Amino acid sequence: MCPQRQFRGLYIVLAFFFIFLLLLVGFAARVTASPKVASANQNNETSHPIGVPVGSALYTTTQQVLMPLVFHNYSAPTWVLLGPSGVGVETLALDKVSPNIIYAGTFNAGALRSPDGGQTWETMDNGLPGNVSVQHFAVAPTLPTLLYAGVRDQYKIYRSDNGGASWQAMTPPYVYWVDAIAVNPVIPTIVYAGIGIVDTPYGGHVVRSTDGGNTWTQILPYYTVARSIVVDPQNHQILYVGRAFQGGMLKSYDGGNSWQPINNGLTGNELTIYQIVLDPNNPQMLFIVTGGGLFGSVDGGENWSNISAALPTSIVSAADYAPGTPGVLFVSSVAGGVSSAIYSSSDYGNTWSKVSDVPNNLYIEKLAVVTISPLSLYVVGNNTIWRLSAVSD
């Protein structure tokens, strides 16, 4: 026999042998990995985020956004009254780029600014009428020197292009008071406002400006009392509006041109919306402060679950997300008509821990978180501003 044929036959046998070995190794690896996958699935099913049943589409979505989470415990809480002295405060807003800068809207004393976290205050009245009440502030997320202020009884929204050093009047149609202002996170000259109508205290509408407030277009009809307006920071065409007087939630996918109700899971007083808070890290995660408790959604508002059961009281007066930290939420719980305590959750409201009792029988109307480690947050309560600080364990 020819030696070349002998070697050729040997090569063929060896080739088939190596192919058989590769197939065998691959099969063994697949069998070995299977129990690990099953074990991981079992571990995921030990948690029940915001009351969503295991195995549902919402549960799967929540599991994806919950990981990873960082849990915080707080000790040595300290409350400091920041004033401002001699005036009644109606609202506040923070400069997210420089959070030591605080803006305060007052009753009949105009607008104030603190450059040092509330230690000192300065007036911002250049261009504002005297003795005006500033009802609402909005700071442009991408341009924090651009401010919008809603002014009561003056039929106007005011704009500042220089951090409050001067103001110019904008005039939306049929405005008496301003309940909400939201600024587009990408294009700061696009602004939305929920405004009340003259002589109709239970009526209002929502308007939009695309030129910084110079002109306005109505995007929701009269008798829409919008208490809260939020723009999705990752898709600025998506808007949410929360309405008072059991008006429920509305959502727009096209910048406010069209709307659809998103109230599945809400009934009665739960349809009275006071505040919408949205996780900037995952905008599908929403929470709403309602007349019937605190509700959460994991799917952009399509479905809502009551998460008040995990709190000692069902009523919440204010809420805010921690900046830059997914899943961390702070709320003010209410008992006996006053705010009883500040609670925090590190898992989107599935579990809660008390941060601190609330002093002086305050009723907290607004809460703004600056940092969580160590904790620093501001509240507006009983017409004053307070700062809560605590150590993070």
Secondary structure, 3 states (H helix, E strand, C coil): CCHHHHHHHHHHHHHHHHHHHHHHHHHHHHHHHHHHHHHHHHHHCCCCHHHCCCCCHHHHHHHHHHCCCCCCCEEEEEEEEEECCCCCEEEEEECCCCCCCEEEEECCCCEEEECCCCCCCEECCCCCCCCCEEEEEEECCCCCCCEEEEEECCCEEEEECCCCCCCEEECCCCCCCEEEEEECCCCCCCEEEEEEECCEEEEEEEEEECCCCCCCEEEECCCCCEEEEEECCCCCCCEEEEECCCCEEEEECCCCCCCEECCCCCCHHHHCEEEEEECCCCCCCEEEEECCEEEEECCCCCCCEECHHHCCCCEEEEEEECCCCCCCEEEEEEECCEEEEEEEECCCCCCCEEEEECCCCCCEEEEEEEEECCEEEEEEECCEEEEEEEEEC
